[in-house]
Every structure is written in structure tokens, then in C-alpha cells.
Amino acid sequence: MSVKTGVDLLSGGFSHPWLTDARIGVMTNPTGITANFVSTVDVCASLAGAKLTALYACEHGLDGELQAGVRFGNTVHPRLGIPVLSLYGEHKKPTPAMLAEVDTVLFDIQDVGVRYYTYTSTLFHMMEACAEAGKRLLVLDRPNPLGGNSVEGGLLSAGYESLVGAWRVPVRTGLTVGELALLVNSEMEVPCELNVIAMEGWRRSMEFTDCELPWMLPSPNMPTMDSVRVYAGTCLFEGTNVSEGRGTTRPFEWIGAPWIEGERLAERFREHKLEGVHVHPVYISPTFSKHAGELCGGVRIFVTDSRAFRAVDTGLVLLHELASLYPEQFRWLEPPQPGSRYFIDLLTGGRKVRDIIHDREELVRLMEDWNAEAEEWKERRKPFLLYP
């Protein structure tokens, strides 16, 4: 079934009162395209009755060219001559000056439905800034590529908010970015004036591959749906000295390190009998990032049944087995400065994973608790579901 995204509807003549005689700013990246491959920037630049006055760039940049964690400053769009304002440099939240020349901000970025992905955190900062500055925010909705039914992982604990987890939501939300924005806005102390241009034709049972839409990689290391499916689990390795696959042709689908025996890890993983997944020993030399130029043993994750697959459980089991098999080599990345959080704690939303990862019984209990929290989340999100 063909799905029409928010920008598809906008480019097809859909009108919204917040765009009439308005100065508009657009928060987007290369995933902001129509089904016919017209960029959201060009769609907005050509809207009758609206004037495009600013663009806002999140992590990876407006053109999606920057690797993870690379900060950047403001620039000017080479063709349109309007400012491109960085939300991944000096400021993560727009300043009043950055919003001074707009009346309405439009958001159009393909999310992956996972809490760690920084685009929604930056959206929440934009919502806060719009509320403070009296600006309106319009989300052009897109599919959750993993569908809208399954949710996974525990809720973020208070005090662990960061750009890889800015709100008390589970790891996999099962929401579109528009639905998530509505929920978070309702829980903000000062909500912004928010609206969503909802999709046509999307159903919660649909993965991105069912939508008949072009897949544009939302970040340099998220090239395919295979990467997206496993990301909620293997992103946890960003908080360790084990490669999460950056610098390989299978980012997030492969994890490894020079001291790992792939066959041994795969054998231990299979003992847990997780459904919908197979891990296979694979040896790779990453070209950049962790262990660049070193031969690394590891495993590649194959999703054999996407409906049964539990990415977060898979990531936790792999962490447990590596910590158990290689206690002398496996390490959590240290906090960047005294008194700051471990990155693994920011990813998992608390310190419990780090505390119990060696204990199999405690790990099983944690997974059960997180799955119970995910079920409670399904009730909390119900009032904000836009799609059947």
C-alpha cells in the first residue's frame, strides 16, 4: 500500500493555516523528501503565501554528511541564501535569536523509533524553545520504520536525560515522530503550539518496506532497514570498548573486538534461545572508529523474523555474554569528566544494566521488568495514536 507522508500532502496542495502569510523555518535533513524525490526544503521554498527564512540542522548536518558526534556551526544555504542554523554545536536548543525571523517551524526528518536517536531529542528542545518564544511548530509526519505495534525497553530514569534520551519513554516507542511529539508536548510544563500533518495510508502493522516510499539513510551509519531493526540493541555497544560496526559495511549489524572469538560468542548467545534472531561469527577490520585497522572477531546479527525479534533483549544478552566471557578485556567507556554519567547509563536510562550485567538471573529479571514497563507505556501512549 502506498503511503503519503506529511510532506507528500503538503507538496500536493494540502493547505494549513499556520503557513498562510507566514515566515517559516524548516528542521530537516536528506530524509526530508517526497515520494517523487523532491526535497522538503524545495517544497517549502515554493509554498504560495509562505516565506522560507531559516533552516535548522540536527546531528549529522543538513546534508547528512557528518559522522556521529561531529559538532558544526551556522552556515548559509548556498542556493537559497538563507541561514542554516546549527542545533548540534554551541546550541542544542534554539536561542530566541534563532527563532526571531520565523512564525512557524516545520519538522520533517525520518526517525527510527528508538530513544537513542538524537533527532527527536532535538525536536523536544525545539518544542521548548517555540513555547518560550511564542512560535508554532508543525510536524510533517513519517512512518515509524519498525511499525507502530511493538515497543521495547525500560523507561528513562529521572536524572539521566541527555541528547540520547531526553524524555521518559522506552527504548522502542512504537510511535511516529508526530505521535511522539504530541505525547511529549502534553507532558511538558509549558507546551508549545503544536500540530501534525498526519500521513495517509499508514497502518501500525506496516514496516517501512510496506510503505512504497524511498528509503534515504537518516544518518551515515544507518544505511538500510537491516541496520534499523537491530539498532535498539546494538547501539548499547557505543557505551563499551566493543565496536558497534562503525567503519564496516554492516554498522550495528556486526559487533566485535580484537579479543573476541566469534564462534564462542555465537555459541553462548544461542543458549538463550531468543526468537527471530541468529548470530553468526564474522571477522572484520574496521576502517575507522573503534579498533580501526585491527582484525576483530565478532558476530553479525541476522533478523530471521522481524515480528518476533526483540532487539533490546538481543543487545542485553550480547553484553552479558561478552562481560562474562572476557572480564579482563570488556570495559564500559569511562565518563568524559569526573562527576558525569557513563555513556552506557545515558543509553539505558539508568545505571542498573552496568551494575547487573554479569549476573544472568538479574539480567533475566531486568528484561522482564523492562518488558512490563513497555506494556505500561502502551496504555500511556493510547490518547496520542493517530493511526489504526
N, C-alpha and C positions, 0 to 999 in steps of 0.2 A: 504494500500500500504506500502511495506517495504521500509524504508529509510536507506541509507548508510551514516553515518557521516564521517567527515574527518578522524578520527582515524580508522574507518572501512576500508576506502580506503587505508590508509597507511599500515594497517596490512595485506591487501590483495595483496600487491605488488606494490602499486602506488609509483612511484619514484618522487622526487623533487630535483632539482639541488642544493638547499641550504642544503641538507642533505648529499651530497656526500663528503667524506673525511672531515667531519665537526665535531667539538665538539659541542654537543647540550645540552641545558638546557631545562627543562620542567616545566611549570607552570600549576599545575593540582590539583585535589583532588579526592575523591572517585567517582565523576560523570564521571571521565575520564575512560570510559570502552567501549569496543567494544560491538556489538550486541551479541557476544558469551561470554561476561563477562571476557574478558582479559583486564587487566588494561593498561592504556596508558603508564604508567611507564615501564611495561614489554614489550609492543610493541616497545617503543623507545630504551630500553636497548638491544633489539635483532636486531635492524636495521643494515643491512650489510653496511659497509662503513662509519658508523657514530659512534661516541663515546659519550655516555651519561656521562656528567661530573658534572651536578648540577641539583637540583630540587628546585623549588620556591613554597613557601606555603603562601596562602592568609588567610583572616579571616577564623576561624574555624579549621585551620590546614590542613596539607597534608592528614591526615586520617579523617578529618571532625568531630573530636571528641569534639571540644571545643565550649562552648556556646558563644553567641554573646558578643562582646566586650572584650573577654579574650585575652590579649596580650601574645606572646610567643617568644622565642629566636631561634637561629640557633641550629640545631642538625645534626646528621649523620644518613643516612639511614641504618637501622640495617642489611639489607641483601646485599645491593649493595655497602655500604661503601663510598658513595659519600655525599657531603654536602646537607642538606636540609635548604635552606636559607629563613628566615622569612621576609615576607613583611607585617607583622601585629605585629610589635614590635617596636624596635628602629627606623626602617626604613619602610616607606610606599612605597618609591621609591627606586629601587635598586641603590646601590652605584657603581662606576666604579669597585671596587674590587669584587663586587658580580657578575659582568659580565666578569671578566678578563679571565676566563677559558672556555668561550663558544664563538662560532661563530654565532650560530643560536638559538633563543629561540622559543620553541613551546608552544602554549597556548591551553589547552583543558579542559574547565570547562563548565558544564551546567548552563547557565544563565537562568533567569526567565523573561527577557524582561521588567524589571522595574528599573527605575533610582536609587532607593534607594539601590539596591542590590550591595554590595561593590566589587564584583569580577570585574565588568567592569571598575570601577574607578581604581582598582589596575592594570588592563590591560593598561589603559591610562598612568599611571605612568611608567609602563614597556616600553611602546612605547616611551615616552620621554627619558628614560634612554638609550634605544637602539639607538635612534637618536644621542644622545650625545656621545655614546661610539663607534659608527660605527658598531653596531651589527644588524643582520637581525631578523625579527620576523615573524613567520608562525602560523597563526590561523587555528586550526583544527575545522571546523565549526560544529555546532549542531543546532537543531531546536529551534526556539522561541516557548516555550511550549504553549503560548497563541495564536499562529498563527501569520501571518505577515500582516494582513489587518487592524485590529483595533488599533487605537492609542488613548491615553487619557492624559489629564492633561496639565497644563501650562508649559512653558519653565522656566528653571532655570535662575534667575536673576544674573547679574554680582555682585560679592562680596559675594555670598552665596555658593561658591564652597567648597566641603568637600568630604569625602570618601563616603557619602550617596548621592552625586550628584556632579560629577566632570566636567560635560560638559553641554552646553546649549542645552539640549534635553528635551522632555516631559517626564511625569511620565511613561507612557507605550509607548515604541518606535516602536513596530511592526517590529523590525529588529532582525535578528540573530546576534550573537556576531561578526561574521565575517563581516557582512554588517556594523554594528555599528563602528567597528574598522576602516574600510575603510573610512567612513564618517568623523570620528574624525581626522584620520591621515591627510585627505585632508585639514582640518581646522587648524591644528597645525602650529605654526610659523616655527618650524623645524620638518618636518615629518621624520618618520623612514622608513627604507627599509622594506616594509610590503607586505605579500602575504597571500592568503586564500586558503586552500584546501576545496573547496565547496562540499556540500553534493550532493548525487544523489537521486532523487526521492522525494525530499521535495517540497511542494507547499505552497503558502502563506495561503491557506484556511485550512491547516492542524493544528490541535492541537496536542499536544504530544501523546494523546491517539490514534491518527490515524496513528502513525509512526511505530508501531510494534517494538519498542525499549524498553529495560528495563529502568524503572524509578528508579534512585538512588537519594535519597533525597540530594539536593545540600547543605543543612545546617540543623542543628539539629531540627529547628522549621519549616521546610518546607517539611513535610513528604509525602504529597500527592498532586495531581493536584487540589484537593479541596482547599488546602492552597494557592496554586499558584494563583488561579483565583481571590481570594479576597484580596491578599496581597497588591496590589496597593492602596487599600482603607484603610484597617485596620492597615497597618504599620504606618499610621499617629498617631495612639494612642501611639506609642513609645514616642511621644513628650508630653504626658499628664500623669496624675496620674490614668488613667484608664488602666486596664490590657488589653493587646493585645492578651491574650490567652497563653502566655508562662507559663509553669507549668501545662498545661492541655493537654488532648489528642486531642484538636482541636485548636492548635495555629493559630492565625489570622482568624479563622472561628468564634471565640467567642470573645466578648469584655465584660468587666464587672468590677464592683467595689462594695464594701460593701454597698454603699448608693444608688445604682441603683435599681429601681423597673422595672424588665424586661418587665412586661405586659404593663406598662405605656409607656416605651420607644418604644416598638414594635408598639403600637397603634399610637403614634405620627409619627413614621417613615412611616407607611402605608399611612398617609395623603399626602405624597409627590408623591405617585403613580409612583415610579421608575419601569422600566420594567426589567424583567428577574431575580427578586430577591424577596425573602421572608425572613423576620427576625422573629425569634421565641424566646420567653422568656425561658432562661435556667439559672439555678443556679448552681454554681461550686465553689469549694475551690481549688485555685491553689496550687500546691505543692512547687513551687519556684517562684522567681521573684516577681513582684508586688502583694501585698495582699496575700502572701503565708500563708496558713493555715486559712484564713478568708473566711467565706461564702460570695460569691459575687453574686449579681443579675446582669443580663446582657442579651444579645441576641446572638443567633447563626445565622449566615448568610447562607442561602441556595440559591445557584445559580440555578434558575429554567430554565433559557435559557441563555447559555453561549454566544450566539451571540448577544443578546440584552443587556446583563448585562454590567453596567458601574461601575467598581469597585471604581474609584476615586470619582464619584458623590455619591456613597453609603457611602464612608468614610466621605465625607464632610457633608452630611446630618446627619449622626450619631453624628459627632462632634457638629454640630449646635444644635441638639435637646438636647444633654447632657449639653452643655453650657447654654441652655435656661431653661431646667428643674431643673438643680442643680447648680445655680450660686454660692452658698456658698461652695459647695464641689468640683466642677470641677476646675482643675488647669492645666496650662501648666507647664512642668518641667522647673525649673529655669536654666539659663546658669550656667555652671560649675565654671566659674570665671568671675569677673567683666570685662565688655567690650567684652565678647564673645557672640556668637549667641545663641538664643533659639534653641533647637533641632527641634522644630516644624518648625521653619523658614528654617532650613537646609533641612528638608524633603520636604517642599512645595516649596522651591526655592525662598523664599522672606517672608516678614512679613505680607502680606495682609490678609492671612487666619486668623492669630491671631487677626488682627485689626477688621475684619468684621464678625466674626463667630456668633455673637449674632443677627445679622440683616438678616432676611430671604430674603428681597429684594436684599440686597447687595450680599448675598450668591448666589442667582439665577443669578445675573449679573456676578459674578466671574466664575461660572460654564459655562456660555455662552462664556465668554472671553477665558477661558481655552480650550473649545471645538473648538473655532475659531483658536487658536494657534496650536492645534493639526492638524487641516486641512492644515494650512500653512506648518507645519512640513512634511506632506505627499509630498508636492512639493519639499522641500529641500532635502529629502532623495532619490528621484527618481533616480539620477545618480548612486546610490550605491546598488541598488537592484540586487541581484544575482539569484533570483528565481522567477518563474512566479506566 
